[in-house]
Amino acid sequence: MDTLSTSVSTNRHIHGFPSTAPRELHHQFRPPQTTHHQLPPPNSHLYNKPNSLLSNRPTSPSSFTNNKTLITSSHPFTSTAQTSSSAISKSKSSVGVVHHRKASCGYAAALLDIAQCNNNLNLVERDVRRFLRLIRYHDVRTILADPSMDDKTKGEVVKEIAVKGKFQKHLVVMVKMLVEKNRVCMVNEVLEEFERINDELNGTRVVWVSSAEKMKEDQLFGIARRVQNVMGATKVKVRHLINQSFLPSFAV
C-alpha cells in the first residue's frame, strides 16, 4: 500500500517521571476503500443493535476498546458561531437514547459530534492532542495533583491554558464548562476518551512502545508497518514511552 502521510511529534522527557506525554508518531496508509465515519442520527437502527457502539444500553467499561489488544501496552450546536457552554449541554441532552456509564465518555462524544457536524474534526483532534500534552507537562501535573490546592485554583490554571493556547473554540467551551461545574479533574479523562472514541471510529490502531532509551524514528515506523500488515489498519498511531526502568516492549 502507498503511504499517505506521516508525522512525528516529540515531547521532552522529564527525568525521574514516567512520560505521561509520550512521543507520538502517526503512520497512515491508503485504505482499500474510502469509508467516511459519522455518528448516526438518533432514530438510526445502529442505536439498537446489540453490539453497536451507540447501543441504548449503558456503556460497558470495555466500550470503544476493540482497537487495543494487550501485548504489553446529528445533534449539532444550534449555530456554528455559538460559544456558550449550553451548546455542549444541548448536544448531550438531545441524544435521549444514548447513555454513558462514565460522564467523561458523554462529554467526549458530544465534542466529537459537534466537531463532525461543523466539519472541523481534524482541527479539534489536533488541538485535543496539543491540550493533553500541555496539561501532562510536569509543572501542570504537579498543580493538578496537589491535594492542598482547591479546585477553583486548579480550574483557573486549566482555563488559562485553554484561552492562551488559541485552541479550537468548541474545545475551549467544553473545558470552561467543566471548570465552571467544578469538574476540572475530568478534563484529562474527557480528552483521552475523545481520542479513544475517535480512534475506534476511524479504524486507528494505537501502539504503545516502551524502552529505556529513545528509539529512532525508522524503528517506530517499522513497528507501525508491521502492525498494519498484521492487522490491516488504515492508520497506526505509535506512542513511545521512555523510562530507564522500562523493559523493551510494545502493546497494540
C-alpha positions in Angstrom: 0.0 0.0 0.0 1.1 3.6 -0.6 1.8 5.8 2.3 -0.4 8.8 2.5 1.2 10.8 5.2 3.4 10.6 8.3 4.1 13.0 11.1 6.1 12.8 14.3 5.9 14.9 17.4 8.4 14.5 20.2 7.9 15.7 23.8 10.7 16.3 26.3 11.1 13.5 28.8 11.4 14.7 32.4 14.0 12.7 34.3 12.6 10.7 37.2 9.0 10.7 35.9 7.3 8.1 33.6 6.5 10.0 30.5 2.7 10.6 30.5 3.1 12.8 27.5 4.7 10.2 25.2 6.5 10.7 22.0 3.8 10.2 19.3 4.1 9.1 15.7 1.3 8.8 13.2 1.5 6.5 10.2 -1.4 6.5 7.8 -1.9 4.0 4.9 -4.1 4.1 1.9 -7.2 2.0 2.7 -8.6 -0.5 0.2 -11.8 1.7 0.0 -12.7 5.0 1.4 -15.2 5.0 4.3 -16.5 8.2 6.0 -17.4 7.7 9.6 -20.3 9.7 11.1 -22.3 9.3 14.2 -25.8 8.1 13.0 -29.0 10.1 13.6 -30.9 9.4 16.8 -33.5 7.2 15.0 -30.9 5.1 13.4 -31.1 1.3 13.8 -27.5 1.3 14.9 -28.6 2.6 18.3 -30.5 -0.6 19.0 -28.1 -3.2 17.6 -26.9 -5.5 20.4 -23.2 -4.9 19.6 -23.5 -1.3 18.5 -21.1 1.4 19.8 -24.2 3.5 20.3 -26.5 1.0 21.8 -29.1 2.3 24.2 -27.7 0.1 26.9 -25.3 1.5 29.5 -21.8 1.7 28.1 -19.6 -1.1 29.5 -16.1 -0.4 30.7 -14.8 -2.2 27.6 -16.6 0.0 25.2 -14.6 1.6 22.4 -11.6 -0.6 23.2 -11.7 -3.2 20.4 -8.8 -1.5 18.6 -6.4 -2.3 21.5 -5.2 -5.8 22.1 -2.8 -6.2 25.0 0.7 -7.4 24.2 2.2 -5.2 26.9 1.0 -2.0 26.0 -26.7 14.9 14.3 -27.0 16.9 17.3 -25.1 19.9 16.4 -24.8 23.3 18.1 -27.7 25.4 17.1 -25.2 27.7 15.4 -21.6 27.3 14.4 -20.8 30.6 16.0 -22.3 29.6 19.3 -19.7 29.7 22.1 -21.7 29.3 25.3 -21.3 26.2 27.5 -25.0 25.4 26.9 -24.1 24.3 23.4 -22.4 21.1 24.5 -25.1 20.5 27.1 -27.8 20.7 24.4 -25.7 18.4 22.2 -25.6 15.8 25.0 -29.2 16.1 26.2 -30.7 15.9 22.7 -29.5 12.3 22.3 -32.1 10.8 24.6 -31.3 7.1 23.8 -27.6 7.2 24.3 -26.4 6.5 27.9 -22.9 6.6 29.1 -21.8 4.9 32.3 -18.9 7.4 32.6 -19.6 11.1 32.3 -16.3 11.7 30.6 -17.5 9.5 27.7 -20.6 11.6 27.3 -18.7 14.9 27.1 -16.2 13.4 24.7 -18.9 12.0 22.4 -20.6 15.5 22.4 -17.4 17.2 21.4 -16.8 14.6 18.7 -20.4 15.1 17.4 -20.2 18.8 17.2 -16.7 18.6 15.5 -18.2 16.3 12.8 -21.2 18.5 12.3 -19.1 21.6 11.8 -16.6 19.7 9.5 -13.6 20.6 11.7 -12.9 17.2 13.3 -9.2 17.3 12.2 -8.7 20.6 13.8 -10.3 19.5 17.1 -8.4 16.3 17.0 -5.1 18.2 16.6 -6.0 20.6 19.4 -7.0 17.8 21.8 -3.6 16.3 21.4 -1.9 19.7 22.0 -4.0 20.3 25.1 -3.2 16.9 26.5 0.5 17.5 26.0 0.3 20.8 27.9 -1.7 19.5 30.9 0.6 16.5 31.1 3.7 18.7 31.4 5.3 18.1 34.8 4.6 21.5 36.3 0.9 21.4 35.4 0.5 17.8 36.5 2.0 18.7 39.9 -0.5 21.5 40.3 -3.5 19.4 39.3 -2.4 16.5 41.6 -1.7 18.8 44.6 -4.4 17.8 47.3 -3.7 21.1 49.2 -4.8 23.2 46.2 -8.5 23.8 45.7 -10.4 23.0 42.6 -11.1 26.7 41.8 -7.3 27.4 41.6 -6.7 24.3 39.5 -9.6 25.3 37.3 -8.1 28.8 36.7 -4.8 27.1 35.6 -6.6 24.9 33.1 -8.8 27.7 31.9 -5.8 29.9 31.3 -4.2 27.2 29.2 -7.3 26.8 27.2 -7.6 30.5 26.5 -4.0 31.4 25.9 -3.3 28.3 23.8 -5.6 29.5 21.0 -7.4 26.2 20.8 -10.4 25.4 18.7 -13.4 27.3 20.2 -15.6 24.3 20.9 -12.8 22.6 22.8 -12.3 25.8 24.8 -16.1 25.9 25.6 -16.1 22.4 26.9 -13.0 23.0 29.1 -14.6 26.1 30.5 -17.8 24.3 31.2 -16.1 21.5 33.1 -14.2 24.1 35.2 -17.4 26.0 35.9 -19.0 22.8 37.0 -16.1 22.1 39.4 -15.0 19.1 37.3 -11.5 20.2 36.4 -10.3 16.7 37.4 -12.3 15.3 34.4 -10.6 17.4 31.7 -7.8 14.9 31.1 -10.1 12.0 31.1 -12.6 13.6 28.7 -9.8 14.4 26.2 -8.5 10.8 26.4 -12.0 9.5 25.8 -12.3 11.8 22.8 -9.1 10.3 21.3 -10.2 6.7 22.2 -13.7 7.1 20.6 -12.3 8.8 17.5 -9.6 6.1 17.0 -12.4 3.5 17.3 -14.5 5.2 14.6 -11.7 5.8 12.1 -10.1 2.4 12.5 -6.8 3.6 14.1 -4.6 1.1 15.9 -2.8 2.6 18.8 0.6 1.0 19.6 2.4 1.7 22.9 6.1 1.2 22.8 8.3 1.3 26.0 12.0 1.5 26.1 14.8 2.7 28.4 16.3 4.9 25.7 14.8 7.0 22.8 14.2 4.9 19.7 14.9 6.0 16.2 12.0 7.1 14.1 12.7 4.4 11.5 12.4 1.8 14.2 9.0 3.2 15.3 7.9 3.3 11.6 8.9 -0.3 11.3 6.7 -1.2 14.2 3.8 0.7 12.7 4.3 -1.0 9.3 4.3 -4.5 11.0 1.1 -3.7 12.9 -0.5 -2.5 9.7 0.5 -5.6 7.8 -0.8 -8.0 10.5 -4.0 -6.2 11.4 -4.8 -4.3 8.2 -5.3 -1.0 10.0 -5.8 2.2 7.9 -3.9 4.3 10.4 -1.4 3.4 13.1 -0.6 5.7 16.0 2.7 4.9 17.8 3.2 6.3 21.3 6.7 6.0 22.7 7.2 5.9 26.5 10.8 6.4 27.6 12.0 5.5 31.1 15.1 3.8 32.3 13.1 1.3 34.4 11.2 0.0 31.4 12.0 -3.2 29.6 11.7 -3.0 25.8 8.2 -3.9 24.9 5.1 -2.8 23.0 1.4 -3.1 23.0 -1.3 -2.7 20.4 
